[in-house]
């Protein structure tokens, strides 16, 4: 996860410099190489190293894919097109444990990595045929100082925060120092980016745009809610209820079902009424989460499944509008325009769109 997070800031520059299709394919190949080596790991040290390589490749796959889809869709179809990528993004963390639990129980832990290879090969073949080529911007220079501040800053800060969770707080000096150093590096990047402007690795002036800032904040809070529950619930099922890995994965399925049902509907509604749907989605998330405040060692599985289903409805109704709202308050550069085969020319945002 540290490698995954540290490489994401490179996405914007790499996409413009080399073209989205090329970056996406290279990222996927790196991810597949890391998966193959992780499956063949001979020690915990080698596994950690190969997982870092897998994270370096995987970090760019989703943001570059979202860029391709957003630019190809145009503002009028953003909601419906984003729902296509949003469904697997929400389903993967839920159904992944089901597949992983089955593989660990029936075959070998190594196959949770090897299974990525045939999927990756299919993705590469389809990408070569379907993804549009974009002309690289050869004059675009990498902000090396910004990269040296931001990527290590994110990784070190996240390490410090995760260690604080593992050690029960910031009592350990190493944890505190890591968190403070990471925070200082990120703060240094913000100062650097404010001086450099649009030539910085990330243009932080985008956060002055109300629509973009609101979408970013919503996505951040959504990720906290989604991944927080997906970390804690398996621990509850396995350590408190003594469920097997496969059973734990199956018990998480209702959340994925709710998200899968809600996201296509939310995508259609987003194109009609804009990002106002987020309020309803977050309300559902809170209602579903409230049920878990009363969980004990003998809570009914039916109640837990119903709460997860409601949370899934809420996540699907929140993720879709917030992802669709983020790109369109930002005016794209003319050279960044890209179209998928047979897709219509992007048009101006409709009245009542998120950018309003």
N, C-alpha and C positions, 0 to 999 in steps of 0.2 A: 504493500500500500504506500510506503514511503517513496519508492521509485515511481509508482503510478502517479502520485501527486506531484512529484518534482518535475516530471516531464511535460505536464499539461500546459504550463506557461509558454512552451515552445510552439504550441499548436498554431497560433495565428501567424507567426512569422514563417514557419515551415510551409504552411498551406499557400501563402502568397509567393514564397520564394521558389518552391518546387512544384506547386500544383496539388490540389486536394487529392486527386486520384493516386498520384505517385506516393504521397505521404501516407495515405490510408493503406496502400498495398505494402509498403515497407514496414509500417507499424504492425500489420497483421503477420507478416513473415517473422518479425522479431518475437511477437507473442507466441507463434507456433514453435519457433526454435527454443524459446524458454520453456514451453510446455513439454517438448520432447526431452530436453535435458533434465527437467524436473522429474519426469517420469522415470528417467534412468539414473537418478541421483543415488550415490553410494554412501552418503553420510548426511547428517543434519546440516553441516556446514555447506556442503555442495548444494543441498536442496534450497537453503536460504539464498545462496548466490544465484542459482538458476531462477528462483522465484523473482529476484530483483530484475533479472533480464526480462522475464515475462512481464513484469510491471512496466518497465521502460517501453516495451512494445505496446502493451494494452492501454497505456495512458492516453494516447492520441486517437484511438480507434473511434470512441464515441463522439468526442467533440468534432473531429473531422467529418464523420458521418452526418452529424447534425448540420454542419455547415453546407455540405453538399445538398441535403434535402431542403434546407431552408431557402437556399439560393435557387434551387430548381422549382420550388413550389410557388414562389411569389406570395405576397401578403394575403391574397384572397383564399388560398388553399392551405395556409400554414397549419391550421388546426388539424385538418384531416390528414395531412401528410405527416405531421409530427406524431400523430397517434400511431402511425405505422411503426416508428422507431421506439415510441414510448412503451408500447405493450411489452416487447421483449426486455426492455430496461427494468420494468417492474416485475415481470414474471421470472426473470433469470435468478434473482436472489431467493425466490420462493421455491421454484421447481428445481433449482440447482441442488439443494440438499436432498431432494428425493432421489435424483439420479446418482448423486454422490454417495448417499447412504446405501443404495442398492449395489453400486460398484464396490464400495469398501466391504460390504457384508458378503457379497457373492463372488467377487473376482479378486481384486487387489487395489490398494490405495493408489498404485501407479496409474491406474486407468482413469482416475479423475483428471489426469493431465493428458494421457494419450488420446482420450476421446475428443480433445480439441483439434486433433490433426485432421481427420476427415472432414469435420465441419469447416475448418480453415481452408482446406483445398477447394471445397465447393464454393466458399465465399470468394476466393481468388479468381476462380474460373468465371463466376458470374460478374465480378467487378471488372474484369478485363473486357467483358462483352457489353456491359450495361452502363458503367460509370462514364461520365463525360470527361474529356480531356480539357484541362485548363492551361492556358499559356503562363509559364512561370514569369515572375517579375524579377529579372536578373539583377536589377539595381537595388533591390531591397537588402539593406545591411542588417545583420544581427546585432541587437543591443547586448553586447557582451557584459557590460557592467551591470545592466539590469538582470541578466540571466544569473550572474555570479551572486547577486543579492537575493533574488526571489526564490529560485529553485532550492538552494540549500536552506534558505530561511523557512520555507514551507516544510521541508523534510525534518529539520531540526526541531521546529516548533511542534509538529505532530508527534515526533518521538517523545518530546518532553511531556506532552499532554497524555499520551498513551501510557508512559511510565508512571505518571501521577495516578492514573486509574489503577494500574497494576499494584502500586505500592501504597494505595490508600490515601494519597494526598501529596503535598509538596514538601514533606518533611525531609526527604533525601536531597542533599545538595546537588547531586548530578541531575536530578529531575528539574529542580528549579533553574539551574544554570542553563540546561538545554532549552527550556521554555523561554527564558529571558533572551538568550542569544538568538533563537529563532524569531522571536517577536522583534528584536532590534534589527535584524536583517530585513524583515518584511517592511518595517517602518522606514528603513533606509531606502528600500526600493520605492516606496510611495513618495518620498522626498525627491528621489532621482527622477521618477516618472513625471512628477509635477513640473520639474525643470525642463525635461526633455520633450514633453508633450506627446504628440502623435507618433514620434519616432521611437518612443520607449517600447520595451518588450510588450507591455500591456498599456493601452491608453486609458488611464484611470479617469479621464474627464468624462468617459461614458457614464460613470456613476452619478454625474450631475444631472443626467437625463432621468426624469421621474419614472417613466415606464420601464427603462432598463434596470434602474436601481431597485424598483419594487419587484420585478421579476427575479432578479438575482437574490434578493433577500428571501423571497418565497421559496425558491429552489433550495437555498441553504437550509432553511427551517424544515423543509420537506425531507431533505436528506438526513437530517438529524433524527426526525421521527421514524423514517423508514429503516435506516440502518441500525438505529438504536434498538428498535424492537426486534429486528432480525438477528441481533447479537444476543439479546437477553432471553428471548423466548426459547430458542433451542437449549440454552443452559437450564432453563426452568423445566422443560420437558424431560431432559436427560438426567439431571441431578436430583430433581424433586419428585418427578413422576416416573423415573427410571424407564423411559422409553428408549427403544433402539434407534440408531441413526436413521433407518428407513422410516420408522413410525414417526419420528420427529419431523422429517421432511414432509410426510403426508399431512401431519397436523397443521403445517403452515400453508397448505394449499388454499384454504378459503380466502386468504388475503390476495393471492394471485388471481383467483377466480373473480373476485370483486373488482380488481383493477382491470382485468381483461374485459369485463362487461362494461365498465364505466368509460374507459378511454376512448373507444370509437364514438360513443355518444357525446362525450365531452369535446372531442375534436370537432364534430359537426356543430355543436352549440357555440364553440369558441369562434368559428368562422362567422356565426350569425350575430352573437351579442358581445364578443370580445372577452376580456379576461375577468369579467365580473363573476364568472362561475367559480372562481377561486374561493370566494367567501363561503359558498355552499359546501365545497369540497373540504375546506378546513374545519367547518362545523361538524361534518360527518367524522373526520379524523378525531376530533376531540371527544365526540360521543363514544366512538369505538374504544379509544384509549382509556376513557374513564372507567370502563368495565374492568380493566386490568389493575386498577387501584385496589380492588377488593379480592384479588386472587389469593388463594391459599393452597394448601397441599392436596385438597380434595375438591377443588372447584370443578363443576361439570364441564366435560369436554364440549358439550353442545353450546354452553354459554361462551366458552373460549372461541369456538369456531364462528359463532354468530358475531362476536366482537371483531374478529379478524376480517370477516366478510364486510362489515361496515367500514372498517379501516381501509380495506381495499377499494371500496366504492369512493371513499374520500380521497385516497391517494391518486386514483385514476382521474378524478374530477379536478384535482389541484395541479398535478404534474402537467397535464395536457395544456391548460391555458397559460401556465407560467412559462413553460418551454416555448410555446408559440409566441408569447408576448415579448420575450427577451430580444430577438434580433431586429424587430421592426422600428423601435425608436431610434435605431442607428442607421444613418445614411450610408449605404454600401458604396465603396469606390467603384467607378465604372468598370475597371478591369477585373473586378471580382465576380462579375455576373457569369452565371453558368446555367446551362439548361440540360436536363436529361433528354434523351431521344423522344421526340414527339410531344414534349411538354410545351405549354403555351408560354408566351413571353410574359415575364413578371409585370404586374401592373401596380398602380398606386393602392395604398391601403384603403379599404372601405371606411365609410363613416362609422364611428363607434368602434373602431379597431383599438387594440391595446395601446397603440402609440398616442391615442387621444388622451 
